[in-house]
Amino acid sequence: MNTVSLWVAELGIWPLIVVLVPNLMFRRFGQSTAEKRKASLYQAIAVFLITTLAASVVKSELTDIYFYVGLVVILLVLIILRGKIFPYRLNCVSCEGSLDIKTIYFMDNNLCVDCRAKKDSDAGE
Ligand SMILES: [Zn+2]
């Protein structure tokens, strides 16, 4: 049985495209997004490895067990490197207020609009 591998393999490069398209948007925000930009590239690499793994399992006519074993290895690496790969926070690091989607996904400083404005004005003085 390789139904799961076959299903993942048939997705082809779509998962990769879904991960990479938001990555193109990082240009707009410049250097203050460097860490999260890298994180989304790591995620793309992980997605690429998972789809490649599924394709190899299907091609070699192996069972889903091989896919699961490979998947566990990839997930373990993701967990070990989670600080780099998932640097997201839902709350402001300064006031614990909730963050907007743009800040959560793009901005490295994890500051809410108010705290960022405050920090910018402090830096400007
Ligand atoms: Zn704040």
Residues whose N, C-alpha, C, O or C-beta is under 5 A from the ligand:
A	BS01	ZN	C92 S94 C95 E96 G97 C112 C115
